[in-house]
């Protein structure tokens, strides 16, 4: 059920934190469940294991990354995302997520806008990211934000598995 809050995308407060912050736990837990539902097992391992592939430190300013949450007026995290440094002037966006109760309100777009702005403040010139073949809503978002697909949009996305995108800031 969507918890519509008119104007939430513009009024939500940005909180910069870490993926292992308890405030982020509800979003990370829901993201884990959705990964497992959409993608199932990969060589007998739950797809959500991907979420712990990188240590939390990769998403801290000290290592060139960031992890942010959008929090509503009640202090509830409603969306989030992160990036990690991939090289000189390049970051990779990871874990863009909107709580299932707050979707279709522009929150993921706001997360991406905030991440891109922070990257630009740090002198980043290129943003890369991947999404899964079973996330057409994410593909639509990234295309609408001006990201260039690094795969054939008309091809079989399941064969590609991870769908890459790139954007110059």
N, CA, C and O atoms as a DFTB+ gen file, in Angstrom:
676 C
 N C O
     1  1       0.842      -1.170       0.000
     2  2       0.000       0.000       0.000
     3  2       0.894       1.242       0.000
     4  3       1.826       1.339       0.798
     5  1       0.610       2.180      -0.888
     6  2       1.380       3.405      -0.973
     7  2       0.910       4.396       0.074
     8  3      -0.288       4.628       0.240
     9  1       1.856       4.968       0.765
    10  2       1.560       5.975       1.776
    11  2       1.821       7.338       1.153
    12  3       2.858       7.955       1.394
    13  1       0.879       7.796       0.355
    14  2       1.050       9.040      -0.372
    15  2       1.180      10.218       0.582
    16  3       0.344      10.437       1.459
    17  1       2.248      10.961       0.381
    18  2       2.474      12.191       1.123
    19  2       2.778      13.259       0.083
    20  3       3.915      13.356      -0.379
    21  1       1.793      14.061      -0.294
    22  2       2.011      15.065      -1.336
    23  2       3.260      15.902      -1.066
    24  3       3.461      16.409       0.037
    25  1       4.085      16.033      -2.089
    26  2       5.287      16.838      -1.975
    27  2       6.434      16.188      -1.239
    28  3       7.443      16.846      -0.986
    29  1       6.318      14.918      -0.885
    30  2       7.356      14.257      -0.093
    31  2       8.716      14.293      -0.778
    32  3       9.738      14.451      -0.110
    33  1       8.743      14.150      -2.098
    34  2      10.026      14.147      -2.804
    35  2      10.787      15.453      -2.585
    36  3      12.018      15.453      -2.564
    37  1      10.079      16.552      -2.424
    38  2      10.763      17.833      -2.214
    39  2      10.948      18.178      -0.735
    40  3      11.827      18.970      -0.394
    41  1      10.142      17.600       0.137
    42  2      10.236      17.957       1.559
    43  2      11.042      16.975       2.399
    44  3      11.445      17.309       3.514
    45  1      11.282      15.781       1.892
    46  2      12.047      14.795       2.663
    47  2      13.438      15.349       2.968
    48  3      14.064      16.006       2.136
    49  1      13.890      15.071       4.161
    50  2      15.197      15.536       4.619
    51  2      16.274      14.532       4.209
    52  3      16.068      13.321       4.295
    53  1      17.417      15.042       3.764
    54  2      18.548      14.193       3.394
    55  2      19.396      13.936       4.634
    56  3      19.783      14.866       5.340
    57  1      19.675      12.668       4.886
    58  2      20.549      12.265       5.991
    59  2      21.698      11.470       5.388
    60  3      21.485      10.425       4.773
    61  1      22.916      11.971       5.565
    62  2      24.097      11.248       5.096
    63  2      24.557      10.359       6.238
    64  3      24.775      10.826       7.356
    65  1      24.701       9.067       5.944
    66  2      25.024       8.100       6.989
    67  2      25.834       6.958       6.383
    68  3      26.600       7.172       5.444
    69  1      25.672       5.771       6.904
    70  2      26.365       4.573       6.412
    71  2      25.334       3.468       6.200
    72  3      24.272       3.491       6.823
    73  1      25.627       2.506       5.334
    74  2      24.668       1.425       5.111
    75  2      24.415       0.565       6.338
    76  3      23.390      -0.113       6.418
    77  1      25.338       0.583       7.298
    78  2      25.146      -0.217       8.509
    79  2      24.526       0.588       9.656
    80  3      24.469       0.104      10.787
    81  1      24.064       1.805       9.379
    82  2      23.357       2.617      10.371
    83  2      21.990       1.980      10.629
    84  3      21.302       1.622       9.673
    85  1      21.577       1.828      11.891
    86  2      20.255       1.252      12.173
    87  2      19.104       1.994      11.482
    88  3      18.072       1.389      11.193
    89  1      19.268       3.288      11.216
    90  2      18.228       4.040      10.518
    91  2      17.992       3.477       9.115
    92  3      16.873       3.518       8.604
    93  1      19.047       2.956       8.499
    94  2      18.939       2.408       7.145
    95  2      18.392       0.984       7.127
    96  3      17.978       0.496       6.076
    97  1      18.387       0.318       8.265
    98  2      18.034      -1.105       8.327
    99  2      16.703      -1.455       7.664
   100  3      16.655      -2.434       6.919
   101  1      15.616      -0.707       7.893
   102  2      14.350      -1.099       7.250
   103  2      14.424      -1.093       5.722
   104  3      13.854      -1.965       5.066
   105  1      15.127      -0.109       5.161
   106  2      15.253      -0.066       3.702
   107  2      16.129      -1.202       3.191
   108  3      15.788      -1.855       2.204
   109  1      17.254      -1.440       3.856
   110  2      18.173      -2.497       3.425
   111  2      17.502      -3.864       3.542
   112  3      17.673      -4.715       2.669
   113  1      16.744      -4.079       4.610
   114  2      16.038      -5.358       4.776
   115  2      14.994      -5.560       3.682
   116  3      14.866      -6.657       3.137
   117  1      14.250      -4.508       3.362
   118  2      13.246      -4.640       2.311
   119  2      13.903      -4.848       0.951
   120  3      13.415      -5.633       0.138
   121  1      15.004      -4.151       0.701
   122  2      15.737      -4.338      -0.546
   123  2      16.228      -5.779      -0.658
   124  3      16.159      -6.371      -1.735
   125  1      16.718      -6.344       0.428
   126  2      17.172      -7.741       0.434
   127  2      16.041      -8.693       0.056
   128  3      16.219      -9.595      -0.763
   129  1      14.880      -8.478       0.661
   130  2      13.728      -9.339       0.343
   131  2      13.337      -9.214      -1.132
   132  3      13.039     -10.210      -1.790
   133  1      13.341      -7.993      -1.636
   134  2      12.943      -7.806      -3.034
   135  2      13.957      -8.428      -3.990
   136  3      13.564      -9.038      -4.984
   137  1      15.249      -8.286      -3.713
   138  2      16.268      -8.945      -4.541
   139  2      15.992     -10.447      -4.602
   140  3      16.005     -11.049      -5.675
   141  1      15.743     -11.037      -3.438
   142  2      15.509     -12.478      -3.391
   143  2      14.228     -12.867      -4.122
   144  3      14.190     -13.908      -4.778
   145  1      13.181     -12.056      -4.021
   146  2      11.928     -12.347      -4.728
   147  2      12.095     -12.220      -6.238
   148  3      11.605     -13.060      -6.992
   149  1      12.781     -11.178      -6.679
   150  2      12.922     -10.946      -8.122
   151  2      13.915     -11.892      -8.778
   152  3      13.701     -12.345      -9.903
   153  1      15.003     -12.190      -8.074
   154  2      16.096     -12.925      -8.701
   155  2      16.343     -14.315      -8.133
   156  3      17.067     -15.102      -8.743
   157  1      15.764     -14.637      -6.989
   158  2      15.916     -15.976      -6.434
   159  2      17.347     -16.308      -6.069
   160  3      18.106     -15.459      -5.600
   161  1      17.697     -17.568      -6.295
   162  2      19.036     -18.050      -5.967
   163  2      19.952     -17.929      -7.174
   164  3      19.526     -18.099      -8.317
   165  1      21.212     -17.635      -6.901
   166  2      22.240     -17.574      -7.932
   167  2      23.329     -18.553      -7.505
   168  3      24.081     -18.282      -6.568
   169  1      23.413     -19.680      -8.188
   170  2      24.329     -20.753      -7.793
   171  2      24.080     -21.183      -6.349
   172  3      25.019     -21.452      -5.600
   173  1      22.797     -21.243      -5.967
   174  2      22.412     -21.684      -4.638
   175  2      22.533     -20.633      -3.551
   176  3      22.280     -20.914      -2.379
   177  1      22.920     -19.424      -3.930
   178  2      23.114     -18.343      -2.963
   179  2      22.028     -17.292      -3.180
   180  3      21.770     -16.905      -4.320
   181  1      21.385     -16.822      -2.104
   182  2      20.360     -15.784      -2.268
   183  2      20.937     -14.541      -2.953
   184  3      22.059     -14.126      -2.664
   185  1      20.168     -13.965      -3.848
   186  2      20.616     -12.773      -4.574
   187  2      20.942     -11.615      -3.649
   188  3      21.769     -10.768      -3.984
   189  1      20.304     -11.568      -2.493
   190  2      20.526     -10.465      -1.555
   191  2      21.945     -10.437      -0.994
   192  3      22.356      -9.427      -0.423
   193  1      22.701     -11.522      -1.145
   194  2      24.090     -11.547      -0.677
   195  2      24.886     -10.429      -1.361
   196  3      25.860      -9.923      -0.806
   197  1      24.461     -10.053      -2.568
   198  2      25.100      -8.955      -3.298
   199  2      25.156      -7.681      -2.454
   200  3      26.087      -6.887      -2.593
   201  1      24.176      -7.483      -1.588
   202  2      24.127      -6.258      -0.785
   203  2      25.281      -6.139       0.197
   204  3      25.616      -5.032       0.619
   205  1      25.888      -7.242       0.564
   206  2      27.015      -7.185       1.499
   207  2      28.349      -7.399       0.789
   208  3      29.370      -7.650       1.429
   209  1      28.330      -7.298      -0.520
   210  2      29.536      -7.514      -1.318
   211  2      30.629      -6.484      -1.016
   212  3      31.818      -6.798      -1.077
   213  1      30.225      -5.273      -0.696
   214  2      31.185      -4.203      -0.421
   215  2      31.085      -3.801       1.041
   216  3      29.984      -3.706       1.584
   217  1      32.225      -3.562       1.688
   218  2      32.168      -3.125       3.086
   219  2      31.530      -1.734       3.186
   220  3      31.628      -0.930       2.259
   221  1      30.886      -1.464       4.307
   222  2      30.209      -0.179       4.521
   223  2      31.151       1.004       4.324
   224  3      30.717       2.079       3.909
   225  1      32.423       0.819       4.615
   226  2      33.399       1.904       4.496
   227  2      33.522       2.427       3.069
   228  3      33.878       3.587       2.866
   229  1      33.231       1.584       2.075
   230  2      33.316       2.031       0.667
   231  2      32.349       3.172       0.382
   232  3      32.530       3.912      -0.585
   233  1      31.324       3.317       1.218
   234  2      30.296       4.329       1.002
   235  2      30.455       5.517       1.953
   236  3      29.485       6.217       2.244
   237  1      31.676       5.740       2.434
   238  2      31.949       6.874       3.318
   239  2      32.766       7.921       2.566
   240  3      33.463       7.608       1.600
   241  1      32.669       9.160       3.023
   242  2      33.410      10.256       2.392
   243  2      34.913       9.995       2.428
   244  3      35.630      10.361       1.497
   245  1      35.392       9.363       3.500
   246  2      36.826       9.089       3.628
   247  2      37.345       8.225       2.486
   248  3      38.515       8.324       2.117
   249  1      36.491       7.385       1.927
   250  2      36.901       6.529       0.809
   251  2      36.291       6.987      -0.517
   252  3      36.275       6.237      -1.493
   253  1      35.789       8.230      -0.542
   254  2      35.271       8.796      -1.783
   255  2      33.833       8.452      -2.092
   256  3      33.357       8.705      -3.198
   257  1      33.132       7.876      -1.121
   258  2      31.747       7.485      -1.356
   259  2      30.772       8.294      -0.534
   260  3      31.157       9.215       0.187
   261  1      29.514       7.944      -0.648
   262  2      28.474       8.526       0.195
   263  2      27.300       7.567       0.262
   264  3      27.088       6.765      -0.648
   265  1      26.548       7.654       1.332
   266  2      25.331       6.867       1.516
   267  2      24.318       7.821       2.110
   268  3      24.554       8.410       3.165
   269  1      23.196       7.975       1.441
   270  2      22.209       8.919       1.947
   271  2      20.830       8.302       2.005
   272  3      20.494       7.380       1.262
   273  1      20.049       8.844       2.916
   274  2      18.652       8.455       3.078
   275  2      17.791       9.692       2.916
   276  3      18.218      10.801       3.239
   277  1      16.583       9.506       2.417
   278  2      15.554      10.532       2.485
   279  2      14.645      10.129       3.634
   280  3      14.171       8.994       3.696
   281  1      14.406      11.059       4.536
   282  2      13.640      10.791       5.747
   283  2      12.428      11.714       5.759
   284  3      12.553      12.911       5.503
   285  1      11.253      11.158       6.056
   286  2      10.040      11.980       6.090
   287  2       9.954      12.766       7.398
   288  3      10.838      12.664       8.248
   289  1       8.893      13.545       7.552
   290  2       8.732      14.415       8.724
   291  2       8.689      13.642      10.035
   292  3       8.993      14.195      11.092
   293  1       8.313      12.363       9.977
   294  2       8.262      11.526      11.179
   295  2       9.589      10.838      11.477
   296  3       9.692      10.071      12.434
   297  1      10.612      11.113      10.652
   298  2      11.910      10.486      10.849
   299  2      12.029       9.107      10.243
   300  3      13.010       8.405      10.490
   301  1      11.038       8.702       9.446
   302  2      11.049       7.383       8.816
   303  2      11.828       7.446       7.505
   304  3      11.560       8.315       6.675
   305  1      12.795       6.534       7.302
   306  2      13.495       6.508       6.020
   307  2      12.547       6.021       4.925
   308  3      11.904       4.981       5.068
   309  1      12.468       6.777       3.836
   310  2      11.549       6.435       2.753
   311  2      12.269       6.074       1.461
   312  3      11.676       5.466       0.570
   313  1      13.540       6.440       1.352
   314  2      14.319       6.119       0.154
   315  2      15.791       6.302       0.484
   316  3      16.144       6.919       1.489
   317  1      16.634       5.767      -0.363
   318  2      18.059       5.917      -0.137
   319  2      18.864       5.500      -1.347
   320  3      18.329       4.999      -2.336
   321  1      20.150       5.716      -1.245
   322  2      21.062       5.342      -2.316
   323  2      22.482       5.679      -1.909
   324  3      22.715       6.304      -0.875
   325  1      23.421       5.260      -2.730
   326  2      24.825       5.441      -2.392
   327  2      25.665       5.506      -3.653
   328  3      25.218       5.157      -4.746
   329  1      26.898       5.964      -3.468
   330  2      27.891       5.768      -4.519
   331  2      29.224       5.473      -3.868
   332  3      29.466       5.814      -2.710
   333  1      30.086       4.827      -4.644
   334  2      31.441       4.550      -4.195
   335  2      32.397       4.970      -5.301
   336  3      32.067       4.926      -6.486
   337  1      33.573       5.373      -4.891
   338  2      34.589       5.824      -5.832
   339  2      35.084       4.632      -6.641
   340  3      35.364       3.562      -6.101
   341  1      35.186       4.847      -7.954
   342  2      35.682       3.792      -8.838
   343  2      36.997       4.164      -9.499
   344  3      37.651       3.301     -10.086
   345  1      37.391       5.393      -9.422
   346  2      38.622       5.860     -10.049
   347  2      38.621       7.371     -10.052
   348  3      37.717       7.997      -9.500
   349  1      39.631       7.963     -10.672
   350  2      39.701       9.419     -10.721
   351  2      38.499       9.978     -11.456
   352  3      38.316       9.733     -12.649
   353  1      37.685      10.728     -10.740
   354  2      36.538      11.386     -11.342
   355  2      35.380      10.484     -11.698
   356  3      34.477      10.902     -12.422
   357  1      35.381       9.244     -11.202
   358  2      34.319       8.284     -11.533
   359  2      33.757       7.681     -10.248
   360  3      34.505       7.252      -9.369
   361  1      32.428       7.656     -10.153
   362  2      31.768       6.955      -9.052
   363  2      30.754       5.978      -9.628
   364  3      30.255       6.149     -10.740
   365  1      30.464       4.946      -8.836
   366  2      29.427       3.984      -9.200
   367  2      28.279       4.106      -8.208
   368  3      28.474       3.979      -6.999
   369  1      27.085       4.355      -8.728
   370  2      25.888       4.441      -7.898
   371  2      25.439       3.028      -7.555
   372  3      25.446       2.135      -8.402
   373  1      25.046       2.841      -6.295
   374  2      24.588       1.540      -5.810
   375  2      23.362       1.730      -4.924
   376  3      23.166       2.797      -4.344
   377  1      22.549       0.700      -4.825
   378  2      21.497       0.579      -3.814
   379  2      20.458       1.696      -3.807
   380  3      19.989       2.085      -2.737
   381  1      20.090       2.219      -4.970
   382  2      19.007       3.203      -5.007
   383  2      17.714       2.454      -4.730
   384  3      17.387       1.477      -5.404
   385  1      16.991       2.925      -3.733
   386  2      15.844       2.160      -3.271
   387  2      14.790       3.068      -2.679
   388  3      15.113       4.030      -1.982
   389  1      13.525       2.768      -2.954
   390  2      12.401       3.459      -2.324
   391  2      11.581       2.430      -1.559
   392  3      11.257       1.367      -2.088
   393  1      11.251       2.745      -0.326
   394  2      10.396       1.880       0.490
   395  2       9.123       1.594      -0.297
   396  3       8.558       2.497      -0.913
   397  1       8.672       0.350      -0.280
   398  2       7.515      -0.050      -1.094
   399  2       6.258       0.755      -0.776
   400  3       5.395       0.907      -1.641
   401  1       6.140       1.267       0.426
   402  2       4.971       2.050       0.798
   403  2       4.986       3.479       0.297
   404  3       4.012       4.212       0.468
   405  1       6.094       3.883      -0.327
   406  2       6.232       5.278      -0.744
   407  2       6.619       5.427      -2.217
   408  3       7.116       6.479      -2.618
   409  1       6.405       4.423      -2.999
   410  2       6.802       4.474      -4.411
   411  2       5.880       5.366      -5.235
   412  3       4.778       5.719      -4.816
   413  1       6.374       5.715      -6.423
   414  2       5.632       6.514      -7.417
   415  2       5.388       7.948      -6.932
   416  3       4.380       8.570      -7.269
   417  1       6.334       8.458      -6.131
   418  2       6.231       9.837      -5.645
   419  2       7.477      10.656      -5.981
   420  3       7.649      11.760      -5.464
   421  1       8.349      10.122      -6.844
   422  2       9.538      10.858      -7.252
   423  2      10.715      10.754      -6.301
   424  3      11.674      11.516      -6.419
   425  1      10.657       9.824      -5.361
   426  2      11.724       9.723      -4.367
   427  2      13.028       9.184      -4.947
   428  3      14.099       9.688      -4.607
   429  1      12.967       8.185      -5.805
   430  2      14.195       7.654      -6.415
   431  2      14.852       8.724      -7.283
   432  3      16.077       8.839      -7.309
   433  1      14.050       9.500      -7.987
   434  2      14.578      10.608      -8.791
   435  2      15.294      11.609      -7.869
   436  3      16.377      12.091      -8.201
   437  1      14.700      11.914      -6.729
   438  2      15.330      12.838      -5.776
   439  2      16.633      12.246      -5.249
   440  3      17.631      12.958      -5.136
   441  1      16.638      10.954      -4.924
   442  2      17.873      10.306      -4.463
   443  2      18.962      10.460      -5.519
   444  3      20.090      10.838      -5.201
   445  1      18.627      10.170      -6.769
   446  2      19.620      10.282      -7.842
   447  2      20.107      11.719      -7.999
   448  3      21.300      11.948      -8.199
   449  1      19.207      12.675      -7.913
   450  2      19.585      14.087      -8.023
   451  2      20.546      14.471      -6.905
   452  3      21.535      15.165      -7.143
   453  1      20.262      14.026      -5.699
   454  2      21.138      14.312      -4.554
   455  2      22.503      13.640      -4.719
   456  3      23.534      14.251      -4.439
   457  1      22.509      12.390      -5.172
   458  2      23.778      11.684      -5.373
   459  2      24.615      12.362      -6.454
   460  3      25.820      12.547      -6.281
   461  1      23.985      12.730      -7.561
   462  2      24.712      13.403      -8.639
   463  2      25.262      14.747      -8.175
   464  3      26.392      15.100      -8.512
   465  1      24.478      15.500      -7.405
   466  2      24.937      16.800      -6.909
   467  2      26.143      16.634      -5.988
   468  3      27.099      17.405      -6.073
   469  1      26.102      15.635      -5.112
   470  2      27.232      15.388      -4.212
   471  2      28.457      14.956      -5.008
   472  3      29.571      15.392      -4.719
   473  1      28.260      14.115      -5.991
   474  2      29.381      13.685      -6.832
   475  2      30.002      14.884      -7.546
   476  3      31.226      15.014      -7.588
   477  1      29.175      15.753      -8.101
   478  2      29.678      16.935      -8.803
   479  2      30.452      17.848      -7.849
   480  3      31.486      18.396      -8.231
   481  1      29.970      18.018      -6.620
   482  2      30.686      18.838      -5.625
   483  2      32.081      18.286      -5.356
   484  3      32.995      19.033      -5.004
   485  1      32.237      17.003      -5.519
   486  2      33.536      16.358      -5.274
   487  2      34.403      16.285      -6.528
   488  3      35.471      15.675      -6.504
   489  1      33.963      16.890      -7.601
   490  2      34.759      16.907      -8.820
   491  2      34.598      15.685      -9.702
   492  3      35.394      15.469     -10.616
   493  1      33.587      14.892      -9.440
   494  2      33.327      13.710     -10.264
   495  2      32.807      14.153     -11.627
   496  3      31.979      15.059     -11.719
   497  1      33.297      13.512     -12.682
   498  2      32.827      13.839     -14.031
   499  2      32.003      12.725     -14.662
   500  3      31.310      12.957     -15.653
   501  1      32.067      11.516     -14.103
   502  2      31.347      10.392     -14.695
   503  2      30.691       9.543     -13.607
   504  3      31.307       9.212     -12.595
   505  1      29.429       9.203     -13.846
   506  2      28.689       8.302     -12.961
   507  2      28.360       7.051     -13.762
   508  3      27.859       7.140     -14.883
   509  1      28.640       5.887     -13.188
   510  2      28.258       4.616     -13.796
   511  2      27.356       3.890     -12.810
   512  3      27.384       4.157     -11.608
   513  1      26.565       2.979     -13.327
   514  2      25.711       2.165     -12.465
   515  2      25.235       0.953     -13.239
   516  3      25.299       0.911     -14.468
   517  1      24.758      -0.027     -12.501
   518  2      24.116      -1.187     -13.110
   519  2      22.795      -1.425     -12.403
   520  3      22.604      -1.043     -11.248
   521  1      21.904      -2.055     -13.116
   522  2      20.660      -2.516     -12.520
   523  2      20.389      -3.902     -13.071
   524  3      21.012      -4.324     -14.045
   525  1      19.478      -4.594     -12.459
   526  2      19.164      -5.948     -12.889
   527  2      18.168      -5.977     -14.033
   528  3      17.401      -5.038     -14.244
   529  1      18.202      -7.072     -14.760
   530  2      17.327      -7.249     -15.920
   531  2      15.853      -7.277     -15.538
   532  3      14.994      -7.048     -16.390
   533  1      15.551      -7.548     -14.295
   534  2      14.152      -7.631     -13.855
   535  2      13.700      -6.369     -13.117
   536  3      12.809      -6.416     -12.269
   537  1      14.321      -5.259     -13.449
   538  2      13.961      -3.985     -12.820
   539  2      13.679      -2.929     -13.894
   540  3      14.406      -1.941     -13.997
   541  1      12.632      -3.137     -14.690
   542  2      12.348      -2.190     -15.777
   543  2      12.043      -0.783     -15.277
   544  3      12.290       0.188     -15.991
   545  1      11.512      -0.657     -14.064
   546  2      11.244       0.677     -13.532
   547  2      12.540       1.445     -13.308
   548  3      12.575       2.662     -13.490
   549  1      13.604       0.752     -12.915
   550  2      14.903       1.397     -12.734
   551  2      15.478       1.807     -14.087
   552  3      16.032       2.898     -14.224
   553  1      15.347       0.938     -15.081
   554  2      15.812       1.279     -16.430
   555  2      15.127       2.559     -16.898
   556  3      15.786       3.463     -17.411
   557  1      13.825       2.638     -16.725
   558  2      13.081       3.830     -17.122
   559  2      13.557       5.078     -16.398
   560  3      13.686       6.140     -17.007
   561  1      13.819       4.957     -15.103
   562  2      14.308       6.094     -14.326
   563  2      15.641       6.583     -14.873
   564  3      15.809       7.777     -15.122
   565  1      16.593       5.669     -15.061
   566  2      17.927       6.079     -15.490
   567  2      17.902       6.681     -16.890
   568  3      18.616       7.648     -17.159
   569  1      17.098       6.128     -17.774
   570  2      16.970       6.719     -19.106
   571  2      16.390       8.128     -19.011
   572  3      16.857       9.038     -19.696
   573  1      15.378       8.313     -18.168
   574  2      14.744       9.628     -18.038
   575  2      15.678      10.662     -17.411
   576  3      15.471      11.864     -17.578
   577  1      16.694      10.208     -16.699
   578  2      17.667      11.109     -16.080
   579  2      18.870      11.380     -16.979
   580  3      19.817      12.051     -16.567
   581  1      18.835      10.860     -18.203
   582  2      19.902      11.141     -19.154
   583  2      21.057      10.167     -19.148
   584  3      22.111      10.465     -19.709
   585  1      20.891       9.010     -18.529
   586  2      21.946       7.999     -18.541
   587  2      21.942       7.283     -19.883
   588  3      20.886       7.028     -20.462
   589  1      23.127       6.965     -20.366
   590  2      23.289       6.235     -21.617
   591  2      23.381       4.748     -21.301
   592  3      24.223       4.335     -20.504
   593  1      22.520       3.940     -21.919
   594  2      22.613       2.496     -21.676
   595  2      23.859       1.920     -22.346
   596  3      24.205       2.311     -23.461
   597  1      24.519       1.006     -21.677
   598  2      25.702       0.330     -22.214
   599  2      25.337      -1.075     -22.673
   600  3      26.158      -1.991     -22.635
   601  1      24.098      -1.227     -23.103
   602  2      23.560      -2.495     -23.573
   603  2      22.502      -2.166     -24.617
   604  3      22.073      -1.019     -24.737
   605  1      22.091      -3.163     -25.358
   606  2      21.070      -2.982     -26.389
   607  2      19.696      -2.961     -25.729
   608  3      19.236      -3.970     -25.193
   609  1      19.054      -1.808     -25.774
   610  2      17.726      -1.685     -25.165
   611  2      16.720      -2.651     -25.768
   612  3      15.769      -3.060     -25.102
   613  1      16.927      -3.017     -27.028
   614  2      15.998      -3.919     -27.708
   615  2      16.394      -5.385     -27.583
   616  3      15.683      -6.264     -28.069
   617  1      17.524      -5.653     -26.935
   618  2      17.990      -7.027     -26.783
   619  2      17.299      -7.742     -25.634
   620  3      16.407      -7.197     -24.984
   621  1      17.731      -8.969     -25.401
   622  2      17.204      -9.780     -24.300
   623  2      17.966      -9.420     -23.028
   624  3      19.113      -9.830     -22.853
   625  1      17.337      -8.662     -22.151
   626  2      18.000      -8.196     -20.937
   627  2      18.428      -9.345     -20.040
   628  3      19.436      -9.236     -19.342
   629  1      17.692     -10.430     -20.045
   630  2      18.046     -11.579     -19.202
   631  2      19.392     -12.168     -19.623
   632  3      20.135     -12.676     -18.783
   633  1      19.708     -12.105     -20.913
   634  2      21.005     -12.616     -21.379
   635  2      22.145     -11.739     -20.891
   636  3      23.241     -12.230     -20.620
   637  1      21.888     -10.444     -20.780
   638  2      22.912      -9.499     -20.337
   639  2      23.093      -9.593     -18.827
   640  3      24.209      -9.462     -18.324
   641  1      22.013      -9.816     -18.114
   642  2      21.982      -9.934     -16.658
   643  2      22.100      -8.572     -15.979
   644  3      21.105      -8.063     -15.463
   645  1      23.287      -7.968     -15.965
   646  2      23.454      -6.645     -15.367
   647  2      23.428      -5.606     -16.473
   648  3      24.184      -5.692     -17.440
   649  1      22.557      -4.629     -16.322
   650  2      22.374      -3.595     -17.326
   651  2      23.150      -2.353     -16.899
   652  3      22.813      -1.710     -15.905
   653  1      24.192      -2.023     -17.659
   654  2      25.051      -0.899     -17.309
   655  2      24.594       0.414     -17.917
   656  3      24.002       0.449     -18.996
   657  1      24.882       1.499     -17.199
   658  2      24.570       2.856     -17.640
   659  2      25.747       3.764     -17.304
   660  3      26.559       3.470     -16.427
   661  1      25.812       4.881     -18.037
   662  2      26.880       5.860     -17.823
   663  2      26.310       7.253     -18.062
   664  3      25.446       7.449     -18.917
   665  1      26.811       8.217     -17.288
   666  2      26.396       9.611     -17.483
   667  2      27.566      10.524     -17.160
   668  3      28.267      10.336     -16.166
   669  1      27.763      11.512     -18.016
   670  2      28.747      12.557     -17.740
   671  2      28.051      13.681     -16.992
   672  3      26.959      14.108     -17.366
   673  1      28.685      14.150     -15.945
   674  2      28.105      15.258     -15.167
   675  2      28.589      16.587     -15.713
   676  3      28.215      17.640     -15.196
